[in-house]
C-alpha cells in the first residue's frame, strides 16, 4: 500500500469510495454542460436553497470542516458563536442580496460572472472594470486555494499518518 500503510483500512476505503463518488458525479455532469452558463450557473435552473448551499459549500470548504471544529476543540463551545454568526450572515446575504443580484445579472445581458456583471451594469466599453475585478478575484482566490490545499494536506497528514509534503502532493493531485 506504500503511502497509506499506516491508515486504518475502513478509513482508507471510505476515503477512496468518497473520491470515486465525487469523480463519478463530476464526469456525469460534465456531459450535461452545453455552454458556459450551464457550468457557472447550472443554466439558471437551480432553486434558491440549492444555490445558497452550493455558494456556502464553496465559501467555507476546509475552514468549516477543520477550522471551526478545531477552534471549538481548543477553546470550548463558546466558539460555536462563530457558526451562529456565519449562519445569520449567510441567511441575510441570501435573503437580501442573492435575488436582486440574480435579477440584475440577468437584466445586464445575462452576465455570468461578477466582473462581467459590473462591466455590463456600468456600460463600460473598455475591459478595465472586468480586468480589475478579475485581478482582485485572482489574488484572493490564490490565497483561498492555498488555504484549501493546506487544509487538505493537514487532514491527510492526520488521518493517514503522512508527512505534510506527501499529503500536500496527494491533495494537489
Rosetta blueprint (number, residue, H / E / L):
1 X L
2 X H
3 X H
4 X H
5 X L
6 X L
7 X L
8 X L
9 X H
10 X H
11 X H
12 X H
13 X H
14 X H
15 X H
16 X H
17 X H
18 X H
19 X H
20 X H
21 X H
22 X H
23 X H
24 X H
25 X H
26 X H
27 X H
28 X H
29 X H
30 X H
31 X L
32 X L
33 X L
34 X L
35 X L
36 X H
37 X H
38 X H
39 X H
40 X H
41 X H
42 X H
43 X H
44 X H
45 X L
46 X L
47 X L
48 X H
49 X H
50 X H
51 X H
52 X H
53 X H
54 X H
55 X H
56 X H
57 X H
58 X H
59 X H
60 X H
61 X H
62 X H
63 X H
64 X H
65 X H
66 X H
67 X H
68 X H
69 X H
70 X H
71 X H
72 X H
73 X H
74 X H
75 X H
76 X L
77 X H
78 X H
79 X H
80 X H
81 X H
82 X H
83 X H
84 X H
85 X H
86 X H
87 X H
88 X H
89 X H
90 X H
91 X H
92 X H
93 X H
94 X H
95 X H
96 X H
97 X H
98 X H
99 X H
100 X H
101 X H
102 X H
103 X H
104 X H
105 X H
106 X H
107 X H
108 X L
109 X L
110 X L
111 X L
112 X L
113 X L
114 X H
115 X H
116 X H
117 X H
118 X H
119 X H
120 X H
121 X H
122 X L
123 X L
124 X L
125 X L
126 X L
127 X L
128 X H
129 X H
130 X H
131 X H
132 X H
133 X H
134 X H
135 X H
136 X H
137 X H
138 X H
139 X H
140 X H
141 X H
142 X H
143 X H
144 X H
145 X H
146 X H
147 X H
148 X H
149 X H
150 X H
151 X H
152 X H
153 X H
154 X H
155 X H
156 X H
157 X H
158 X H
159 X H
160 X H
161 X L
162 X L
163 X L
164 X H
165 X H
166 X H
167 X H
168 X H
169 X H
170 X H
171 X H
172 X H
173 X L
